Structure formats: structure tokens, C-alpha cells
Amino acid sequence: MHPKYQQADLVMSDIHAATTEVLKVIGPGLLESVYEQCLFRELELRGHKLEKEKRIVIDYKGVVFEHVLRADLIIDDCVVVELKSVEGSIRPEYQLQILSYMRLLDIPLGMVINFGATTSSRWKRLILAGADKP
């Protein structure tokens, strides 16, 4: 099991609650950037450490370089969140993007949140391959 999996699993419930609170306070139909700032603040109020950018080292076939990943939210260094505000369901390319972030950052859980979707299709939880196995 990934060493951060259990912590990340607990953080997920706070993410759901914080998302619900943001929607209750400001409602639907706004830009992704508005939801990002509000969710950042809501999670901050709940005691979480948050980042929006993380510098990583990439080693590609012997060429080593630094790059800044611009994830929407990195929470407690154990969950990556990608935010959208589009009609419809969460698209596969959003999931691929966050899975790449998770792999590069070695973070066990990720979530895509679509503020433009209905409640039933608003969240997509993603697990890094093998992170939930002992």
C-alpha cells in the first residue's frame, strides 16, 4: 500500500464536504478559476496544506530537467485535484491528465471535480496503480 494512501483517503471526505459547501455558498455556473479560489480557501479553513504548483525533476532517457506542474490543487501532499466547470460528464482526457500528475508526484489519490455537472457525475476519484494494495 502507498504510504500516503490512508491519509489521502481521509482527505477525500473533506474534499467532498468542501465542494458541497462552495456550491452552496456561490452556486453553479461560474468560471473554474472562481471555484479554484473558493475551494482552496474552504480546504484551508479546514486545516489542509495546499499547493497549486509543484516543481518536479524529470529524467527522460538520461536528460534531467526541472518542470513546474500546474495542478489545480495539491492537498496535504497526498491528493491531486483537477477542477473543471463544463457541461456534461468528466472526460477521459481530464482523468489522464490527473493520473499523470499523480504518477509524477507519487501521490496515491486524485480527483476530478466538475462544477458544471449534476451531482451524480460531479466527482471522479482516481487511484494510482497499486496504491491501495498492501
N, CA, C and O atoms as a GROMACS GRO file, in nm:
protein
  536
    1MET      N    1   0.084  -0.119   0.000
    1MET     CA    2   0.000   0.000   0.000
    1MET      C    3   0.089   0.125   0.000
    1MET      O    4   0.192   0.128   0.067
    2HIS      N    5   0.048   0.225  -0.074
    2HIS     CA    6   0.122   0.351  -0.079
    2HIS      C    7   0.124   0.412   0.061
    2HIS      O    8   0.021   0.413   0.128
    3PRO      N    9   0.240   0.464   0.107
    3PRO     CA   10   0.248   0.517   0.244
    3PRO      C   11   0.153   0.633   0.273
    3PRO      O   12   0.121   0.659   0.389
    4LYS      N   13   0.107   0.703   0.170
    4LYS     CA   14   0.016   0.816   0.191
    4LYS      C   15  -0.130   0.782   0.162
    4LYS      O   16  -0.216   0.870   0.168
    5TYR      N   17  -0.158   0.655   0.130
    5TYR     CA   18  -0.293   0.618   0.088
    5TYR      C   19  -0.398   0.644   0.196
    5TYR      O   20  -0.501   0.705   0.167
    6GLN      N   21  -0.375   0.599   0.317
    6GLN     CA   22  -0.476   0.614   0.422
    6GLN      C   23  -0.502   0.761   0.453
    6GLN      O   24  -0.617   0.801   0.473
    7GLN      N   25  -0.397   0.841   0.458
    7GLN     CA   26  -0.415   0.985   0.480
    7GLN      C   27  -0.497   1.046   0.366
    7GLN      O   28  -0.588   1.124   0.390
    8ALA      N   29  -0.463   1.009   0.242
    8ALA     CA   30  -0.534   1.061   0.125
    8ALA      C   31  -0.681   1.021   0.127
    8ALA      O   32  -0.768   1.100   0.090
    9ASP      N   33  -0.708   0.899   0.169
    9ASP     CA   34  -0.846   0.851   0.175
    9ASP      C   35  -0.928   0.935   0.272
    9ASP      O   36  -1.045   0.963   0.245
   10LEU      N   37  -0.870   0.976   0.384
   10LEU     CA   38  -0.939   1.061   0.480
   10LEU      C   39  -0.962   1.202   0.423
   10LEU      O   40  -1.066   1.263   0.447
   11VAL      N   41  -0.865   1.252   0.349
   11VAL     CA   42  -0.875   1.386   0.290
   11VAL      C   43  -0.992   1.391   0.189
   11VAL      O   44  -1.056   1.495   0.174
   12MET      N   45  -1.018   1.280   0.123
   12MET     CA   46  -1.125   1.277   0.021
   12MET      C   47  -1.261   1.319   0.077
   12MET      O   48  -1.337   1.388   0.009
   13SER      N   49  -1.291   1.279   0.199
   13SER     CA   50  -1.421   1.318   0.256
   13SER      C   51  -1.428   1.469   0.279
   13SER      O   52  -1.534   1.529   0.262
   14ASP      N   53  -1.316   1.530   0.318
   14ASP     CA   54  -1.312   1.676   0.333
   14ASP      C   55  -1.328   1.746   0.199
   14ASP      O   56  -1.391   1.851   0.191
   15ILE      N   57  -1.272   1.688   0.094
   15ILE     CA   58  -1.286   1.746  -0.040
   15ILE      C   59  -1.432   1.747  -0.082
   15ILE      O   60  -1.481   1.846  -0.135
   16HIS      N   61  -1.502   1.637  -0.060
   16HIS     CA   62  -1.645   1.630  -0.092
   16HIS      C   63  -1.723   1.736  -0.014
   16HIS      O   64  -1.804   1.809  -0.071
   17ALA      N   65  -1.698   1.743   0.115
   17ALA     CA   66  -1.770   1.839   0.200
   17ALA      C   67  -1.740   1.983   0.160
   17ALA      O   68  -1.829   2.067   0.156
   18ALA      N   69  -1.613   2.010   0.131
   18ALA     CA   70  -1.574   2.146   0.092
   18ALA      C   71  -1.636   2.185  -0.042
   18ALA      O   72  -1.681   2.298  -0.060
   19THR      N   73  -1.640   2.091  -0.136
   19THR     CA   74  -1.701   2.117  -0.267
   19THR      C   75  -1.849   2.148  -0.251
   19THR      O   76  -1.901   2.240  -0.313
   20THR      N   77  -1.916   2.071  -0.168
   20THR     CA   78  -2.059   2.093  -0.141
   20THR      C   79  -2.081   2.230  -0.080
   20THR      O   80  -2.176   2.300  -0.115
   21GLU      N   81  -1.994   2.269   0.013
   21GLU     CA   82  -2.006   2.400   0.078
   21GLU      C   83  -1.985   2.513  -0.023
   21GLU      O   84  -2.058   2.612  -0.021
   22VAL      N   85  -1.886   2.500  -0.109
   22VAL     CA   86  -1.860   2.604  -0.210
   22VAL      C   87  -1.983   2.620  -0.300
   22VAL      O   88  -2.025   2.732  -0.328
   23LEU      N   89  -2.039   2.511  -0.345
   23LEU     CA   90  -2.158   2.519  -0.431
   23LEU      C   91  -2.277   2.578  -0.357
   23LEU      O   92  -2.357   2.652  -0.416
   24LYS      N   93  -2.290   2.546  -0.230
   24LYS     CA   94  -2.400   2.601  -0.150
   24LYS      C   95  -2.387   2.753  -0.137
   24LYS      O   96  -2.486   2.825  -0.143
   25VAL      N   97  -2.265   2.800  -0.118
   25VAL     CA   98  -2.243   2.943  -0.096
   25VAL      C   99  -2.247   3.024  -0.225
   25VAL      O  100  -2.312   3.128  -0.230
   26ILE      N  101  -2.178   2.979  -0.330
   26ILE     CA  102  -2.171   3.062  -0.451
   26ILE      C  103  -2.252   3.010  -0.569
   26ILE      O  104  -2.273   3.083  -0.666
   27GLY      N  105  -2.297   2.884  -0.562
   27GLY     CA  106  -2.382   2.830  -0.668
   27GLY      C  107  -2.309   2.786  -0.793
   27GLY      O  108  -2.187   2.798  -0.803
   28PRO      N  109  -2.385   2.734  -0.888
   28PRO     CA  110  -2.328   2.682  -1.013
   28PRO      C  111  -2.312   2.792  -1.119
   28PRO      O  112  -2.359   2.904  -1.102
   29GLY      N  113  -2.244   2.756  -1.228
   29GLY     CA  114  -2.239   2.843  -1.345
   29GLY      C  115  -2.126   2.943  -1.352
   29GLY      O  116  -2.128   3.032  -1.436
   30LEU      N  117  -2.028   2.931  -1.264
   30LEU     CA  118  -1.917   3.026  -1.263
   30LEU      C  119  -1.793   2.966  -1.331
   30LEU      O  120  -1.792   2.849  -1.368
   31LEU      N  121  -1.692   3.047  -1.346
   31LEU     CA  122  -1.568   3.001  -1.407
   31LEU      C  123  -1.491   2.908  -1.314
   31LEU      O  124  -1.503   2.916  -1.192
   32GLU      N  125  -1.413   2.821  -1.374
   32GLU     CA  126  -1.329   2.728  -1.298
   32GLU      C  127  -1.238   2.802  -1.200
   32GLU      O  128  -1.220   2.756  -1.088
   33SER      N  129  -1.183   2.915  -1.242
   33SER     CA  130  -1.091   2.990  -1.156
   33SER      C  131  -1.158   3.040  -1.028
   33SER      O  132  -1.093   3.049  -0.924
   34VAL      N  133  -1.286   3.071  -1.035
   34VAL     CA  134  -1.361   3.113  -0.916
   34VAL      C  135  -1.374   2.996  -0.819
   34VAL      O  136  -1.349   3.010  -0.699
   35TYR      N  137  -1.411   2.880  -0.872
   35TYR     CA  138  -1.424   2.762  -0.787
   35TYR      C  139  -1.290   2.721  -0.727
   35TYR      O  140  -1.283   2.676  -0.613
   36GLU      N  141  -1.183   2.738  -0.804
   36GLU     CA  142  -1.050   2.703  -0.754
   36GLU      C  143  -1.015   2.787  -0.632
   36GLU      O  144  -0.968   2.734  -0.531
   37GLN      N  145  -1.037   2.917  -0.640
   37GLN     CA  146  -1.004   3.004  -0.526
   37GLN      C  147  -1.093   2.974  -0.405
   37GLN      O  148  -1.046   2.972  -0.292
   38CYS      N  149  -1.220   2.950  -0.430
   38CYS     CA  150  -1.313   2.923  -0.320
   38CYS      C  151  -1.283   2.788  -0.254
   38CYS      O  152  -1.284   2.777  -0.132
   39LEU      N  153  -1.256   2.686  -0.334
   39LEU     CA  154  -1.225   2.555  -0.279
   39LEU      C  155  -1.092   2.559  -0.205
   39LEU      O  156  -1.077   2.496  -0.100
   40PHE      N  157  -0.996   2.632  -0.258
   40PHE     CA  158  -0.867   2.649  -0.190
   40PHE      C  159  -0.892   2.706  -0.050
   40PHE      O  160  -0.839   2.654   0.049
   41ARG      N  161  -0.971   2.812  -0.043
   41ARG     CA  162  -0.999   2.876   0.086
   41ARG      C  163  -1.076   2.783   0.180
   41ARG      O  164  -1.046   2.776   0.299
   42GLU      N  165  -1.174   2.713   0.126
   42GLU     CA  166  -1.256   2.623   0.209
   42GLU      C  167  -1.170   2.512   0.269
   42GLU      O  168  -1.185   2.478   0.386
   43LEU      N  169  -1.079   2.456   0.190
   43LEU     CA  170  -0.992   2.350   0.241
   43LEU      C  171  -0.888   2.405   0.338
   43LEU      O  172  -0.849   2.338   0.433
   44GLU      N  173  -0.844   2.526   0.312
   44GLU     CA  174  -0.752   2.595   0.403
   44GLU      C  175  -0.818   2.614   0.540
   44GLU      O  176  -0.755   2.593   0.643
   45LEU      N  177  -0.943   2.655   0.540
   45LEU     CA  178  -1.018   2.674   0.665
   45LEU      C  179  -1.034   2.543   0.742
   45LEU      O  180  -1.050   2.543   0.864
   46ARG      N  181  -1.030   2.432   0.670
   46ARG     CA  182  -1.043   2.301   0.732
   46ARG      C  183  -0.908   2.244   0.776
   46ARG      O  184  -0.899   2.129   0.818
   47GLY      N  185  -0.803   2.327   0.765
   47GLY     CA  186  -0.673   2.289   0.818
   47GLY      C  187  -0.579   2.216   0.724
   47GLY      O  188  -0.480   2.159   0.768
   48HIS      N  189  -0.608   2.217   0.594
   48HIS     CA  190  -0.524   2.146   0.499
   48HIS      C  191  -0.412   2.234   0.444
   48HIS      O  192  -0.428   2.355   0.431
   49LYS      N  193  -0.302   2.171   0.412
   49LYS     CA  194  -0.190   2.237   0.344
   49LYS      C  195  -0.214   2.224   0.194
   49LYS      O  196  -0.234   2.114   0.144
   50LEU      N  197  -0.214   2.337   0.124
   50LEU     CA  198  -0.246   2.336  -0.019
   50LEU      C  199  -0.136   2.399  -0.102
   50LEU      O  200  -0.069   2.494  -0.061
   51GLU      N  201  -0.120   2.344  -0.222
   51GLU     CA  202  -0.028   2.399  -0.321
   51GLU      C  203  -0.098   2.400  -0.455
   51GLU      O  204  -0.190   2.321  -0.480
   52LYS      N  205  -0.056   2.491  -0.541
   52LYS     CA  206  -0.110   2.495  -0.677
   52LYS      C  207  -0.003   2.457  -0.780
   52LYS      O  208  -0.036   2.414  -0.890
   53GLU      N  209   0.119   2.473  -0.744
   53GLU     CA  210   0.229   2.439  -0.834
   53GLU      C  211   0.333   2.359  -0.756
   53GLU      O  212   0.354   2.380  -0.637
   54LYS      N  213   0.396   2.268  -0.826
   54LYS     CA  214   0.498   2.186  -0.761
   54LYS      C  215   0.611   2.163  -0.861
   54LYS      O  216   0.589   2.115  -0.972
   55ARG      N  217   0.731   2.198  -0.820
   55ARG     CA  218   0.849   2.177  -0.905
   55ARG      C  219   0.890   2.032  -0.892
   55ARG      O  220   0.908   1.980  -0.782
   56ILE      N  221   0.906   1.965  -1.007
   56ILE     CA  222   0.948   1.825  -1.007
   56ILE      C  223   1.070   1.808  -1.097
   56ILE      O  224   1.097   1.891  -1.184
   57VAL      N  225   1.141   1.700  -1.075
   57VAL     CA  226   1.255   1.665  -1.159
   57VAL      C  227   1.211   1.552  -1.250
   57VAL      O  228   1.157   1.451  -1.204
   58ILE      N  229   1.235   1.568  -1.380
   58ILE     CA  230   1.202   1.465  -1.478
   58ILE      C  231   1.332   1.415  -1.538
   58ILE      O  232   1.418   1.492  -1.581
   59ASP      N  233   1.345   1.283  -1.541
   59ASP     CA  234   1.461   1.219  -1.603
   59ASP      C  235   1.409   1.146  -1.726
   59ASP      O  236   1.345   1.041  -1.715
   60TYR      N  237   1.437   1.202  -1.842
   60TYR     CA  238   1.392   1.142  -1.966
   60TYR      C  239   1.512   1.092  -2.046
   60TYR      O  240   1.583   1.172  -2.108
   61LYS      N  241   1.533   0.962  -2.045
   61LYS     CA  242   1.640   0.898  -2.120
   61LYS      C  243   1.775   0.966  -2.098
   61LYS      O  244   1.851   0.991  -2.191
   62GLY      N  245   1.802   0.993  -1.971
   62GLY     CA  246   1.932   1.050  -1.935
   62GLY      C  247   1.938   1.201  -1.933
   62GLY      O  248   2.037   1.258  -1.888
   63VAL      N  249   1.834   1.267  -1.980
   63VAL     CA  250   1.828   1.412  -1.973
   63VAL      C  251   1.743   1.448  -1.852
   63VAL      O  252   1.625   1.413  -1.844
   64VAL      N  253   1.803   1.517  -1.758
   64VAL     CA  254   1.734   1.552  -1.634
   64VAL      C  255   1.704   1.702  -1.638
   64VAL      O  256   1.791   1.784  -1.664
   65PHE      N  257   1.577   1.734  -1.610
   65PHE     CA  258   1.537   1.874  -1.609
   65PHE      C  259   1.426   1.894  -1.507
   65PHE      O  260   1.358   1.800  -1.466
   66GLU      N  261   1.410   2.020  -1.466
   66GLU     CA  262   1.303   2.054  -1.374
   66GLU      C  263   1.185   2.110  -1.452
   66GLU      O  264   1.201   2.173  -1.556
   67HIS      N  265   1.069   2.086  -1.397
   67HIS     CA  266   0.947   2.138  -1.458
   67HIS      C  267   0.848   2.170  -1.346
   67HIS      O  268   0.847   2.102  -1.243
   68VAL      N  269   0.767   2.271  -1.366
   68VAL     CA  270   0.665   2.305  -1.268
   68VAL      C  271   0.532   2.248  -1.315
   68VAL      O  272   0.482   2.285  -1.422
   69LEU      N  273   0.475   2.157  -1.236
   69LEU     CA  274   0.341   2.107  -1.266
   69LEU      C  275   0.241   2.206  -1.211
   69LEU      O  276   0.250   2.247  -1.095
   70ARG      N  277   0.146   2.243  -1.292
   70ARG     CA  278   0.045   2.340  -1.250
   70ARG      C  279  -0.088   2.267  -1.225
   70ARG      O  280  -0.185   2.283  -1.299
   71ALA      N  281  -0.087   2.189  -1.120
   71ALA     CA  282  -0.210   2.121  -1.079
   71ALA      C  283  -0.303   2.225  -1.017
   71ALA      O  284  -0.256   2.324  -0.959
   72ASP      N  285  -0.434   2.204  -1.028
   72ASP     CA  286  -0.526   2.300  -0.968
   72ASP      C  287  -0.508   2.303  -0.817
   72ASP      O  288  -0.496   2.410  -0.759
   73LEU      N  289  -0.505   2.186  -0.753
   73LEU     CA  290  -0.482   2.179  -0.608
   73LEU      C  291  -0.404   2.053  -0.574
   73LEU      O  292  -0.433   1.944  -0.625
   74ILE      N  293  -0.305   2.068  -0.488
   74ILE     CA  294  -0.236   1.955  -0.428
   74ILE      C  295  -0.262   1.970  -0.279
   74ILE      O  296  -0.222   2.069  -0.217
   75ILE      N  297  -0.328   1.870  -0.221
   75ILE     CA  298  -0.375   1.881  -0.083
   75ILE      C  299  -0.295   1.786   0.007
   75ILE      O  300  -0.290   1.666  -0.017
   76ASP      N  301  -0.234   1.844   0.110
   76ASP     CA  302  -0.157   1.768   0.209
   76ASP      C  303  -0.054   1.676   0.146
   76ASP      O  304  -0.016   1.574   0.205
   77ASP      N  305  -0.009   1.709   0.028
   77ASP     CA  306   0.091   1.631  -0.045
   77ASP      C  307   0.049   1.485  -0.063
   77ASP      O  308   0.134   1.397  -0.073
   78CYS      N  309  -0.084   1.461  -0.067
   78CYS     CA  310  -0.130   1.323  -0.084
   78CYS      C  311  -0.249   1.309  -0.179
   78CYS      O  312  -0.287   1.197  -0.213
   79VAL      N  313  -0.308   1.421  -0.221
   79VAL     CA  314  -0.421   1.418  -0.316
   79VAL      C  315  -0.401   1.531  -0.417
   79VAL      O  316  -0.367   1.643  -0.381
   80VAL      N  317  -0.423   1.498  -0.544
   80VAL     CA  318  -0.420   1.599  -0.651
   80VAL      C  319  -0.563   1.617  -0.701
   80VAL      O  320  -0.634   1.519  -0.725
   81VAL      N  321  -0.604   1.743  -0.717
   81VAL     CA  322  -0.740   1.773  -0.763
   81VAL      C  323  -0.732   1.857  -0.890
   81VAL      O  324  -0.660   1.957  -0.895
   82GLU      N  325  -0.807   1.817  -0.989
   82GLU     CA  326  -0.823   1.893  -1.113
   82GLU      C  327  -0.967   1.942  -1.118
   82GLU      O  328  -1.061   1.863  -1.103
   83LEU      N  329  -0.985   2.071  -1.138
   83LEU     CA  330  -1.118   2.130  -1.139
   83LEU      C  331  -1.161   2.166  -1.281
   83LEU      O  332  -1.081   2.210  -1.363
   84LYS      N  333  -1.288   2.144  -1.307
   84LYS     CA  334  -1.350   2.181  -1.434
   84LYS      C  335  -1.483   2.247  -1.404
   84LYS      O  336  -1.541   2.229  -1.297
   85SER      N  337  -1.531   2.323  -1.500
   85SER     CA  338  -1.664   2.382  -1.490
   85SER      C  339  -1.726   2.378  -1.629
   85SER      O  340  -1.744   2.480  -1.695
   86VAL      N  341  -1.758   2.256  -1.672
   86VAL     CA  342  -1.810   2.233  -1.806
   86VAL      C  343  -1.937   2.149  -1.799
   86VAL      O  344  -1.957   2.072  -1.705
   87GLU      N  345  -2.023   2.165  -1.898
   87GLU     CA  346  -2.143   2.083  -1.904
   87GLU      C  347  -2.105   1.940  -1.936
   87GLU      O  348  -2.006   1.914  -2.006
   88GLY      N  349  -2.183   1.847  -1.886
   88GLY     CA  350  -2.161   1.707  -1.918
   88GLY      C  351  -2.073   1.636  -1.818
   88GLY      O  352  -2.043   1.686  -1.710
   89SER      N  353  -2.033   1.517  -1.859
   89SER     CA  354  -1.957   1.431  -1.767
   89SER      C  355  -1.807   1.461  -1.774
   89SER      O  356  -1.760   1.539  -1.857
   90ILE      N  357  -1.735   1.396  -1.686
   90ILE     CA  358  -1.590   1.412  -1.678
   90ILE      C  359  -1.528   1.333  -1.794
   90ILE      O  360  -1.549   1.212  -1.806
   91ARG      N  361  -1.453   1.402  -1.876
   91ARG     CA  362  -1.398   1.342  -1.997
   91ARG      C  363  -1.271   1.263  -1.968
   91ARG      O  364  -1.199   1.292  -1.872
   92PRO      N  365  -1.243   1.161  -2.052
   92PRO     CA  366  -1.124   1.077  -2.030
   92PRO      C  367  -0.993   1.154  -2.025
   92PRO      O  368  -0.904   1.118  -1.949
   93GLU      N  369  -0.979   1.261  -2.105
   93GLU     CA  370  -0.852   1.334  -2.105
   93GLU      C  371  -0.825   1.405  -1.972
   93GLU      O  372  -0.710   1.425  -1.935
   94TYR      N  373  -0.932   1.443  -1.900
   94TYR     CA  374  -0.914   1.502  -1.766
   94TYR      C  375  -0.857   1.396  -1.672
   94TYR      O  376  -0.770   1.426  -1.590
   95GLN      N  377  -0.907   1.274  -1.684
   95GLN     CA  378  -0.860   1.166  -1.599
   95GLN      C  379  -0.714   1.131  -1.630
   95GLN      O  380  -0.635   1.106  -1.539
   96LEU      N  381  -0.679   1.129  -1.758
   96LEU     CA  382  -0.541   1.100  -1.797
   96LEU      C  383  -0.446   1.206  -1.744
   96LEU      O  384  -0.336   1.175  -1.699
   97GLN      N  385  -0.488   1.332  -1.751
   97GLN     CA  386  -0.406   1.442  -1.701
   97GLN      C  387  -0.375   1.424  -1.553
   97GLN      O  388  -0.260   1.434  -1.511
   98ILE      N  389  -0.477   1.396  -1.474
   98ILE     CA  390  -0.455   1.385  -1.330
   98ILE      C  391  -0.378   1.258  -1.295
   98ILE      O  392  -0.300   1.258  -1.200
   99LEU      N  393  -0.399   1.150  -1.369
   99LEU     CA  394  -0.321   1.028  -1.347
   99LEU      C  395  -0.172   1.053  -1.373
   99LEU      O  396  -0.087   1.001  -1.302
  100SER      N  397  -0.141   1.132  -1.474
  100SER     CA  398  -0.001   1.169  -1.500
  100SER      C  399   0.056   1.251  -1.385
  100SER      O  400   0.168   1.226  -1.341
  101TYR      N  401  -0.020   1.348  -1.335
  101TYR     CA  402   0.024   1.426  -1.219
  101TYR      C  403   0.050   1.336  -1.099
  101TYR      O  404   0.152   1.350  -1.031
  102MET      N  405  -0.042   1.244  -1.074
  102MET     CA  406  -0.028   1.154  -0.960
  102MET      C  407   0.100   1.070  -0.971
  102MET      O  408   0.173   1.054  -0.873
  103ARG      N  409   0.125   1.018  -1.090
  103ARG     CA  410   0.244   0.936  -1.112
  103ARG      C  411   0.371   1.019  -1.094
  103ARG      O  412   0.464   0.975  -1.026
  104LEU      N  413   0.377   1.137  -1.154
  104LEU     CA  414   0.496   1.222  -1.145
  104LEU      C  415   0.521   1.274  -1.004
  104LEU      O  416   0.636   1.292  -0.964
  105LEU      N  417   0.414   1.297  -0.928
  105LEU     CA  418   0.427   1.349  -0.792
  105LEU      C  419   0.431   1.238  -0.687
  105LEU      O  420   0.454   1.266  -0.569
  106ASP      N  421   0.409   1.114  -0.729
  106ASP     CA  422   0.399   0.999  -0.638
  106ASP      C  423   0.292   1.025  -0.531
  106ASP      O  424   0.318   1.016  -0.411
  107ILE      N  425   0.174   1.058  -0.579
  107ILE     CA  426   0.059   1.085  -0.492
  107ILE      C  427  -0.046   0.978  -0.521
  107ILE      O  428  -0.081   0.955  -0.637
  108PRO      N  429  -0.097   0.911  -0.416
  108PRO     CA  430  -0.181   0.793  -0.437
  108PRO      C  431  -0.323   0.818  -0.488
  108PRO      O  432  -0.378   0.735  -0.560
  109LEU      N  433  -0.382   0.931  -0.454
  109LEU     CA  434  -0.521   0.956  -0.493
  109LEU      C  435  -0.536   1.089  -0.564
  109LEU      O  436  -0.464   1.185  -0.538
  110GLY      N  437  -0.629   1.090  -0.655
  110GLY     CA  438  -0.661   1.213  -0.727
  110GLY      C  439  -0.810   1.223  -0.746
  110GLY      O  440  -0.884   1.125  -0.733
  111MET      N  441  -0.854   1.344  -0.778
  111MET     CA  442  -0.996   1.364  -0.801
  111MET      C  443  -1.015   1.471  -0.907
  111MET      O  444  -0.949   1.576  -0.905
  112VAL      N  445  -1.106   1.443  -0.999
  112VAL     CA  446  -1.151   1.544  -1.093
  112VAL      C  447  -1.288   1.588  -1.044
  112VAL      O  448  -1.376   1.506  -1.020
  113ILE      N  449  -1.304   1.720  -1.028
  113ILE     CA  450  -1.432   1.775  -0.984
  113ILE      C  451  -1.483   1.866  -1.095
  113ILE      O  452  -1.414   1.959  -1.138
  114ASN      N  453  -1.604   1.838  -1.142
  114ASN     CA  454  -1.666   1.919  -1.246
  114ASN      C  455  -1.782   1.996  -1.184
  114ASN      O  456  -1.889   1.941  -1.160
  115PHE      N  457  -1.760   2.124  -1.160
  115PHE     CA  458  -1.863   2.209  -1.101
  115PHE      C  459  -1.979   2.234  -1.196
  115PHE      O  460  -2.084   2.282  -1.153
  116GLY      N  461  -1.961   2.204  -1.324
  116GLY     CA  462  -2.068   2.225  -1.422
  116GLY      C  463  -2.159   2.105  -1.438
  116GLY      O  464  -2.256   2.112  -1.513
  117ALA      N  465  -2.129   1.996  -1.371
  117ALA     CA  466  -2.206   1.872  -1.386
  117ALA      C  467  -2.312   1.860  -1.277
  117ALA      O  468  -2.312   1.934  -1.179
  118THR      N  469  -2.402   1.766  -1.298
  118THR     CA  470  -2.501   1.735  -1.195
  118THR      C  471  -2.432   1.661  -1.081
  118THR      O  472  -2.320   1.613  -1.097
  119THR      N  473  -2.497   1.653  -0.969
  119THR     CA  474  -2.437   1.592  -0.850
  119THR      C  475  -2.388   1.451  -0.877
  119THR      O  476  -2.280   1.413  -0.830
  120SER      N  477  -2.463   1.371  -0.951
  120SER     CA  478  -2.426   1.231  -0.972
  120SER      C  479  -2.299   1.214  -1.055
  120SER      O  480  -2.233   1.110  -1.044
  121SER      N  481  -2.264   1.312  -1.136
  121SER     CA  482  -2.144   1.297  -1.220
  121SER      C  483  -2.042   1.407  -1.192
  121SER      O  484  -1.960   1.438  -1.279
  122ARG      N  485  -2.045   1.465  -1.074
  122ARG     CA  486  -1.957   1.576  -1.041
  122ARG      C  487  -1.815   1.531  -1.004
  122ARG      O  488  -1.719   1.603  -1.032
  123TRP      N  489  -1.800   1.415  -0.942
  123TRP     CA  490  -1.671   1.370  -0.890
  123TRP      C  491  -1.624   1.244  -0.961
  123TRP      O  492  -1.703   1.156  -0.994
  124LYS      N  493  -1.493   1.236  -0.982
  124LYS     CA  494  -1.430   1.113  -1.030
  124LYS      C  495  -1.304   1.092  -0.948
  124LYS      O  496  -1.209   1.170  -0.958
  125ARG      N  497  -1.304   0.987  -0.869
  125ARG     CA  498  -1.190   0.954  -0.783
  125ARG      C  499  -1.098   0.862  -0.860
  125ARG      O  500  -1.143   0.767  -0.925
  126LEU      N  501  -0.968   0.889  -0.854
  126LEU     CA  502  -0.869   0.809  -0.925
  126LEU      C  503  -0.764   0.760  -0.826
  126LEU      O  504  -0.725   0.831  -0.734
  127ILE      N  505  -0.719   0.635  -0.847
  127ILE     CA  506  -0.621   0.574  -0.759
  127ILE      C  507  -0.497   0.540  -0.842
  127ILE      O  508  -0.508   0.480  -0.949
  128LEU      N  509  -0.381   0.578  -0.793
  128LEU     CA  510  -0.255   0.542  -0.858
  128LEU      C  511  -0.243   0.391  -0.859
  128LEU      O  512  -0.269   0.327  -0.757
  129ALA      N  513  -0.205   0.334  -0.969
  129ALA     CA  514  -0.196   0.187  -0.983
  129ALA      C  515  -0.120   0.127  -0.866
  129ALA      O  516  -0.005   0.162  -0.839
  130GLY      N  517  -0.188   0.034  -0.795
  130GLY     CA  518  -0.126  -0.037  -0.685
  130GLY      C  519  -0.123   0.036  -0.553
  130GLY      O  520  -0.080  -0.021  -0.453
  131ALA      N  521  -0.168   0.162  -0.548
  131ALA     CA  522  -0.159   0.242  -0.426
  131ALA      C  523  -0.247   0.188  -0.314
  131ALA      O  524  -0.218   0.209  -0.196
  132ASP      N  525  -0.354   0.118  -0.350
  132ASP     CA  526  -0.447   0.069  -0.249
  132ASP      C  527  -0.422  -0.077  -0.212
  132ASP      O  528  -0.499  -0.136  -0.135
  133LYS      N  529  -0.317  -0.135  -0.265
  133LYS     CA  530  -0.285  -0.275  -0.237
  133LYS      C  531  -0.170  -0.285  -0.137
  133LYS      O  532  -0.073  -0.209  -0.144
  134PRO      N  533  -0.182  -0.379  -0.042
  134PRO     CA  534  -0.073  -0.394   0.056
  134PRO      C  535   0.053  -0.453  -0.007
  134PRO      O  536   0.153  -0.472   0.062
   0.00000   0.00000   0.00000
